[in-house]
Amino acid sequence: MALNAIGPTCPRFRSDVAVTLLESDGVVLSWTGRDVGLSGDCYRSLVPLIDGQHTPAQIAAAIGPRHSPELVFHALRRLHDLGCLADSQVPEPQGDHERARGLSVAATETVAVAVASVGAAGGCDLPAALRARGLEVADGGSPLVVLTDDYLRPEVGELYRRCRTAGVPMLPARTAGLDVWVGPLLVLDEPLCWECLAGRLRTNRPVQGFVEARLPAGHAPVVPAVARTQATANVAAEYVAGHVARYARTGGADLRHTLHTLDLGEWSTSRHHVVALPECRACGCGEPSSPAGRPVLLRPAPVAFDLDGGHRTVTPEQTLDRFERLVSPLTGVVTSLVRTGPPSPAFHVYASTQNLEPPRDVEELRRALGGGKSGKGASDVQARTSALCESLERYSGSFRGDEPRVLGRYADLAADDVVHPNDLMLFSERQYAERERWNRRETRYNFVPRRFDPTAEISWTPVWSLSSEAFRLIPTALCYYGFADAGGPNFAISCSNGCAAGNTVEEAILQGFLELVERDSIALWWYHRVSRPLVDLDSFGLPYLDRARAFLAERHRDLWVLDLTADLGIPVFAAFSRRLDSTPERILLGFGAHLDPRIALLRSVTELHQMLSWVGAMEENPERVLADSETTQWLLGARLADNPYLVGDPGRSPRTAADIANLSSGELDKDLSLCRRLVEERGMQMMVLDQTRRDVGLAVVKVFVPGLRHFWARFGPGRLYDVPVRLGWMSTPTAEADLNPTPMFI
């Protein structure tokens, strides 16, 4: 539209624009998603003349005595640029304002779309809604819009395969029920297919999958029941048609890798990112899901963020911005991130949920529906990022089947190439002999597997030794969650010890190694029940600790910290809190290890807050018990008077910040060189399995140091008995029969 005296153009306001003249100087324009205020008497004067009956020249002439033509044309140009004017000489078809936002196409365009229905699509008249937006509906059109009540109907997959053969894009849409779905657009030139989409959706429907796995062969798939009315069907048709029109006009960039939903109950929209499965062969990718089996090469990695307990190459905000797209209840690797506990500047804990391996029984299904990970931090964004990365770490460590493996018998493999499983687990002969008694305990963590048979053929995973710069073979059952050797005895089950995520592989390795050091120091202290020195919290000058103590005091709790640092010299702390006003005392524990003692200290306190969130749930509902019975027993029965090793050593002065060396260099690769040297000087090796997944991109590793102790009850010979004596914590080692009868339960 030309805004000058040339031509017969007569501007008017678009039909969806509401115009309000202010009593004072100015005007307010409102339309979907936007409100604009314009000040000046010129706008008040010309608005009544923008009626489709006057040209710009006539408007300028009418108000000319008060405003110059240049000012009038400038004001009209601004209204035009805002998109709120239309040309009265061009009839406004239905949906003119939708066209301005890409929701319909111009009358001069000819776009044909094909439509197919599968299942009960809810009486949705999509063809009529498409034609109202200037689109044609015809066989052979592109894309093929598939309306259905469930994306996982086999017929939808069959239509996709036909589209793929014909080279036609397919756009699925769920138009039945109170949640309308549209997308993602499935095209040939991108690594995302219906099989990838269906895989993501199935994973996040554990109940449906559990039921279908138990149906007889040939039984029809379970389709979730949906409510529908003609009104919801009409809205669904309009919603889908708007997205199809935008695709026809713009190419549909916002439909690629994105599932759009409209909640008709809440009247809200959401976007769900869909990530292709790299190992999916249906869409031609077929790449290994991880780089496992390659040497792990360390690169320079300077620390850019070391505030509030962080020690990372980027800020937590940057990490969250990069990976939060993986959170979705429909298609996400992580299904939710929820803040837990009371609002406080000292308490930041998030819970995350996800669906991983298919449950084998109803009890596993029940745990899966309520399970997940949690994350903590000294700030809200740290806690949220922590919970997200904990879940991405767990996802990346799950076995998929395309990881490098070697079949073989321990007895046939060269001793220098293989690691015996019990060199990592470190169970005692007595525990193996009494495993049935051990396993009668109600325990989630402290069970004893079957004794390893060196003549059994099992799967081995190549793990890179940073110490020897060569691969060593470790049983796959110790490397990945959800793996079991076919038909073999249950001699090992993988756990999270040494698993860690990071923005870089160097960051992940350091975090995983520090977890091994932390748990090793805990075991040396806990099972011998030796007193360790208190830590002078005030000497560190950390404001967060003041906030944490005030927060706990409001809840009638105290806070103290012990120094558990052992022979490696890497700072390890244990934080504690108990109720002072009632019984049970509900003693909380939190642990932290780091080269920088400030970071180790903060991590111990924030981890204690994670346990406080469990207590809060129990106190809100006294009948509630935690999934882990050992933790429940501790919170209900432990008293400080019965556990004096939790109290600081009365014969030693508290350790101050000046007493504890900061070993961090500020460069992760150099920090790792120090850590490797510390273990090698004690006759051990540092080994790394890269578990990073291509579809996630977050660096994830599992670090192994055979000889370092787990903090669960594993009582084989070695450091557990030798190091406390060598350090002077005790004069003689505790006999196995006299070790702490309460296994570590976290």
N, C-alpha and C positions, 0 to 999 in steps of 0.2 A: 504494500500500500504506500503510495507516494504521499508524503505529508508536505505538499506545496500547492501552489495555485494551479498547477498543470493537471488536467484530467478531472473526471467527474466523481472521484472517490469521496464517499460520505462516511466518515468513521462513526462507529457506534461501540458501546461496550459489549463485550461478549456476554452471552446469556447467563453464564454462571458467575458473573462478577457482581457483587453487591457494592453499591456506592453510597457512602454516608457523608453528607456535608456537615462539617463541624460548625458550631455556633461561632467559634473563634476562627482564626485564619487557617484554613486547610480543608483536607478531604481524606477519608479513609476508604481504601479499596480492599475487599475481601473476596477470596476464592479458595478453592480446595487446597489446603496445605499452606496458605500464605495470606498474610495481612500486610498492607503497605500504607503508611501514612505520608501524605504529601502536603507540605506547608506552602503558603503563599496565596494571595488573593487571586492570582491568575488562574489557579486550579479551580477555585470556587466559582470563578466567572465563566470558565469555558465548559465545566462539567455539564450544566443544563443543555448546552448546545451540541454535545456529543450524542445525538439522538438518531443518527442515520439520515437526517434531513438536510444537513449542512456540510459543505465542503470545507476543508481547512481554510481556504481563502475567505469564505463567508464567515467562519467563526472568528478569524482575525479581524475582519472588518467590523463585526458586531461588537467586539469588546475593545476595538482599537483606541477609542478615546482614552482608555485607562492603561492599556498594555500594548507594547510595540509588537508588530508582526513577528519579529525575530523571537521574542519571548514566548509568544503563542505557539509558534512552530516548534520551539525547543520543548515546551511542555507536552505538546502532542507527540513529539518524537519519543520523549521519555515514557509516556503511557504506552506507545507502540512497543518500545523495547521491553517493557515489563510484561508484554504478552496479553494485555487485557482489552485490546481493541480488535474489532472485526470490521469487515467492509460490508456496508448495508446493500451494495449492489451485487454481492455474491450471497445467494440464499444460504442460510445457516442450516445444514442438515442436522439430523439428530446426532449428537456426539461430537459437535464442532469443538468443544473444549477438550474432549478426549483426544481428538486429533492433535491438538496443540501439545499434548503430553505423550504423543506417540501411541495412544490407545486405539486409534482407528487410522485408516489410510485415506488419502485424498481420492476424490471421485475420478481423477484422471489416471489413477493407478489401477492395474488389473492384476490381482493376486488370487490364485486359486489354492484352496486348502482342502485336504481330504480329512474325513472324520470317520472313525470306527468306534463301536461300542463293544465292551466285553463285560459280561456279568450284569449286575443291576446298577446301571449308571445313574439311577435316581430320577428319571424323567426329565433329564436335562436337555433342553432344546438349544444346543450349541449352534447348529447351523443358522437358526434365526438370529442369534446374537452376533454371529460373524457377519452375516449379510448386512445387519444394521450398521456395522462398522466399515462397510465398503469392500468386504472380502467375498469372493465367490467360493462356493463349496462344490467340489467336483471330484470324481474318482481320478486318481492319478495326480492330485494336487500335492503340494509340498509346503509344510511338513504333513505327515500323517498324525493327526491328533487322536489319541486313543483314550476314550472315556471308559472308566471302570470304577468298581467299588473297592478294588484291591489291586495294588500294583503287582502283587506276588501271584496273581492268577497265571497258570501256565500259558493260557492263551495270549497274555500280554507279551510273554517272552517269544512266543511263536510269531506274533506280528512283528516284533523287533527283528527277528532273523530274516523275515521276508523283506523288511525295509532295508536291512543291511545288504541283502543280495541285490536289491533294485537300486541301491545308492540313494535312498530317500531318507531324510531326517525324520525321527519320530519324537513326538512330544506327548508323554503320558500325562493324564489328568485324572484325579479322583474327585468325582462330582457328587458322590452319595455321602450323606451324613453331615455333621456339623463342622467338620474340618475339610475344607476344600484344598486340594493339592494341584499344583501344575509344575511340570519340569521334573528333572532336568532335560534339556534338549539333548537328544542322543544323535550324534553325527559321526560320519566315518573318519573325519580328519582329527579326532581327538581321542585320547586313551581313556574313554569312559563308555561302557556299554551297559545294556540291561542286566547282564550277569553281575557286573560290578555293583550296580544300584541294588539289585535284588539281594546280593550278599550283605551289603550294609544294612538293609532293612531287616533281613532275617535275623542277623546278629542281635538286633535290638528288639526282637520279639521272642524272648526266651520261652515264654509260656506256650505260645503257638508252636514253636519248634519242638518243645518237649512233648506236647500232645501228638503232633504229626508223626514224630519218630516212633510212637507206640501204636499207630493205626495200622491195620492190616494192609498188605500190598494192594495197590489199585484203588485205595480209598480216596475220595475226593479231598482236596486240600481244605484246611480250615480257613474260612473267610470270616473275619470279624464282623459281628452284627453292627449295623449302622442305622441311626434314625434318619428319616427323610420326610420332607413335606414339599409341596410344589413351590412354596416360597423359597425354601433353601435351594431347591433345584434351579430356580430362576437366578438367584444370586450367584450360584456356582457357574452358571452359563455365562453371566456377565463378567465374572472374575477371570475365567479362562479365556474368554474372547478378547478381553483387554490385553492379556499377555500375548496371545497369538497375533493381534494387530501390531503390538509393539515389535514382535519378531519380524513381521512383514515389512515394517517401516525401518527398523534399525539393525536387523540381523540377529537380534536376540542375544546380545552379549550377556545380559543379566540372567538368561536361562541356562547358560552353559555351566555345568558343574553346580547348579543351584536348584534346589527344590523349594518353591514358594508355597506357603500355606496361608489360608485365611480361616481363622477361628470365628465361626458365626455366633458362638455363645458369648465370647469376650469381645467380639468385633475388633480383632487385632490380627496383624499380619506378621509373619516370620520368614526368615530365610535359613535354609539348611544346606550347608556346603556338602557336596558329595565328592569323595576322593576315589579315584580309580584304584583297583587292586593291581599292583604291579605284576603279580604273578598270574593274572587272569589271561588265559590264552584265547578266550572268546573274542576279545577286542584287539588281539594281535600284539599285546605287550609281551607277556611270557618271560619277563625279566626276573632274576632272583629278587626276592623281597628284601634282602639285606646284603651288605658287603662282607659277611662272615667268610672266613677262609682266606682273607688277604692279610698281609703283614700290617700291623698297626704302626704308622709312622707319625711321630710327634713333630709339631710345628710350633714356631713362636706364637704365644698366646698371652698377651699382656692383660692384666686385670683392669677393667674399666669401671667396675662397680664393687665397692667393698663397704657399703654402709649397712647398718642395721642387721648384721649377720650375714650379708651377702658377700660373695667372692666370685664374681662372674665377669665374663668378657663384654656383656651388655647389661643394660638395666632390666629389672623385672617387667617394666612397662613394655619394653621392646620385645621381650620374650612372649608376653601375653598377647601383644598385637599380632605376632607372627603365627601363634598356634591356637588361639581361641576359636578360630573357624572350625576346628575339629570337634567342637562341642555341639551336640544336637541330640535330642531324644529320639529322633527318627533315623538319622544317617550318621551320627557322630561316632568317632572312636571313643569319645567320652560323652555320656548322656546328660550329665548335669554337673553344675558347680554351684554349691549353696553355702552361704556363710552360716556358721553355727555358733551357738553360745551367746552370751550377753554382749550388747554394744558397749565397747570400751576402747579407749586409745591404747590400752595395754594388751588386749585380747584379740588376736586375729587368727581364726581357724576356719578353714573351708573343708567341706566334704565333697568328694566327687564320686560319681557312680559310672559304671560301665558294664558291658556284657562281653564276656570272653569265651572260655571253653564251654560247650554245651553241657548242661548239668546231667549227671548220670542217674540221679534219683531225686525224689521229692525233697529230701533234706538239702541236697545241693542246690536245687531250684529255689528253695526258700531262702537260703543264704545269699544266692546270687541276686535275688530281687531286692534285698536290703543291704547288699555289700557295696564296697567301694574303697577308696583311698581318702586320706585326709592330708591337708597341707597346713603348715604354720609359718609364721613370720613375725617380724617386729612391725610390719605395716600391713595394711589390707591388701595392697597389690602383691606384696611378697607372698602372703598366704594363699591368695587366689592362684597365682602363678605356680606355687609349690604344689597345690592340690592337682592342678591340671597336669603338670609334668610328672607327678607320681603316677597318674593313670596312664599317661603316654608311655612311661617307662615300663609299666606292667604289661601294656599291650605289645610293646616291642619285644619283650622277653618271652612271649608265648610262641610255642612251636607251630610252624605252618606246614612243614614237610619239604620245603625246597632248600633247607639249610645244608651246607656241606657236612657229610658224615662218612665214617669208615666203619665197616663191620669187621669185627675181629674178637679174638680171645686174649685176655690179658696175658695169659701164660705164653702166647705166641708172639707178643709184641716186644720190641727192644726196650729195655728198662729205661734208657735215656729219652725215649720218645713218648712215654705214657705216664700218667699220674694215677696211682691207685685211689679209688674213691674214698677209702678211709683215711688217706693222707689229708683229705679236705674235710671230711665229716668228723673224724677223730672220736668215734665211739670206743668204749673200753671193751675188753673181753668179757668182763662181768656184765656189762649192759647187754651184750649179745646173748649171753647165757641166760639172762633174766628178762629177755625182751617181752615175754608174755605178761610178766608182772608189771613191767613198765607200761605196757600198752593197755592195761586194764584201768589205768588212771584216766580220768576225764581231762584230756589235754588236747589242745589244738596244735601245739608246736613240739612238745617234748616226747615224741614217740621214737621207737627204735626200729629201723627197718630190718629186713632179713640180712643175714651175713652174705657178703659178696662172694660169688663163685668165680674164681679166676679162669675156669675152663669153659664158662658160658659164653656164647657168642652174643655180643651186645653192640650197640652203636656208640661210636666215639666221635667227638667233635674236635677239630683242630683249633687250638687256642694259642695265640701268639704270646711268647715269652719275651717281655721287654728286657729281661735279664740276660738270656742266652741268645736273643735275636733269632729264634727258631720256633717252629710249631711244636707244641706238646699236645698229646691226645688226652682229653678228659671225657668221662662218660656223658653222653648227651643228656641222660636223665638228671645230671647235676647242672646242665647248662641252660635248659629251657623249661618254662612252665608247660604243663600239659603233655609232656612226652613220657611214654613208657615203652620199654622194649617189648616187642610182640612175644607173648607167651612166657616171658621171663619172670623171675621173682622180683618183688619190689625191694630192691637193695638200696635205692636212693630216690629222693624226691627233691626237685630243685626248690630253692627258697630265695628270698630277696637279698641275702647277705652279699654285699659287694656289688649289687646292682645300682646303677645311678644314671641320671640323665644330665645333659648339659648343652649349652649352646654350641660348644665345640667338643670334639672327642677328648681333648686334653682336659677340659673342664669336667667332663663326665668321669674320666679315669681318676682324677684327683678326688672327686666326691665319693666314688665307689671305694677307693683305697681307704679314705678316712673313715668310712663306715666299718670296714674291717678292723681298723685300729681301735675305734671306739668300742666295738663289741669284744675285742680281745681284752682290752683293759677292764671292761665290766666283768668278764668272766674271772679274771685273776683276782678281782676284789670280792665279787658276790659269793662265789662258791667257797672261798676260805673265810668269809665273814670277818675281814680284817678292817681295822679302823684306818681311815685316811684323813688327811688334814682338811680343815675347813678353808673356804676361800673368802677373803675380805672383799665383799662386793663393792663397797664404797671406793676402794682403791682404784677401781677401773674407770670411775667417772662416766658411766654410761647412763644417760637420762632414762632410757627404756627400763632399766632395772628399778629405778625409783617408781616409775609408773606401775611396773609389775608388782612390786611389794605393796603399794597402796591398793591396787586392785584386789590382791589376795587378802589384805587386811580387812577390806570391806566385807569379805566373805568369811571372816573369822579364821583366817589361815595365815601361817607363817611361811617363810621361804629361807632355805639355806642351800649351800652348794658345797660339794666335796671335790677335791682334786684327785682324780684317778690315774693321772699320767704314769705310765709304766716305763719299761726299758727303752722303748723307741724314742722317748723324749718328746713326742707329739702331744700337745695339751689335750686332755680328756677330762670333762667335768660331768658330775651327776648332780642334778637339781632335785630338791624335795620340797613338799608342802603337805601339811596335815591340818585337819580341823582342830581348833583349840577349844571349841565351845560344846562339843558333843561327841558321842561315840556312835558308830565306829569312826575312827580318825580319818579313814579314807586317804591313806598316804599316797601321794602322787610322786611319780618319778619322771625325770626327763634327762636325756643324755646328749652330749655334743662333743665333737672332736674337730680340731682344725689346727693348721700350722700357726694361725694367728689366735692367741688365747682369747681376745675379745670376741671373736666370731664363735669360738667353741663355747664360751660362756653364754652368749645370747641364744645359741641354738639349744643348749640344754634347758633354758628357761622356757623358750617358746615350745619345745617339745613337751614340757610338763603341762603346758596349757592344752595341748591336744588331749592328754589324759583327763584334764579337768572337764573337757566337753563330754567325755563318757560319764563322769560322775554326775554332771548336771542332768543328763538323761535319766540316770538311776534315781536321783533325788526328786525329780519331777514325777516319776512313776516308781514307787518303792517295790512294786511287784516285778519290775523289769529286771532281767538278767542279761548280761552281755553274752555274745556268741561264744566268747572264750571263757570257760568256767574258771580257769586259773586266775585270770584278772579279776573276775567277780569275787572269788574267795579272798584274794589279797585285799580288795577294797572293803570287804565286809569284816575281815578278821584281823588284819595286820595292825599291830600296835608298836609304837616306837620303843616302849619299854622292853618288848620281847625281841627287838632287832637292834641292838646297840651299835652294830656296824654301820647303821645309817647315820649315826651321830658323829660329828667330827672328833678326831683323836684329841682327847683332853691334854695329852702330854706335848702337843706341838702347837706353835703359834699359827694363826691363819695365814695362808699364802696370799701375798699381795700381787698386784699387777707387775711390780718391779721384780718379783721373784721368778716370774715365768717368762721365758724367752719367746719372742715372736720369730718363728722360723720362716715366715712367708717372705718371698722375694718380690712379690708383685708381678711375677711372670709364671704362668702355669707350667710351662715346659721345664723351667728351672726348678720349680717346686717338685715336679715329678722326678727329676733327676735326684734330688735330695731324698725323697721317699724311697726310691729304688735302692739308693745306696744304704739307707738305714736297714732295709730288710736283708739285703745281700750281705752286709756285715754280720748278720746273725744267721747266716747259712740258709736263707730262704730266697725264693724267686717271686717276682711280680709278673703275673700273666693276665692277658686281657682278651676277652671275647667281645667283638663289636656286634651288638644286636640292633644297630640303627636300622630302621625300616624306611624304604623309599617313599611309602605313601604318607609318612609322618614327617620325616626330615629332622626330627630332634635327635641329637647324638645320644645313644644309649649304649652302655657297656656293662659287662659283668667282670669284675676284677677278682682274681684268685691269688691267694698267697698261701700255699700249703704250709701248715704249721701254725698260723694264726688261729686263735680259738673263736668259735662261735659263742655267743652268750647263752644259747640254749644248753640244756643238760647233755653234754658230750664229754665223757670223762676219760678218754684215752690218755696215755702217757705223753709227756712233752712239756710245753711252756706252762700249761695250767699248774703244774706242780713245781717246775724248776724256777721260773722267773720270780715269784713272790719271795722265795728264799734268797735268791741272788740279790734282790733289791733290798733285803733286810726287813721286809714287811713281816716276816715270821722266821723263826729259827729252824723249823723243820716243816716239810710239806704235810698238809692234811691228808689223812688216808681217804681213799675213795668213799669208804662207808661213812665217813664223818663229814663229807661235803654238805653244803647247805641243802636241806631236804626240800626247800622251796625253789623249784627251777625258775629261771628268768622267764617271764611270761609275755613280754611285749613283742 
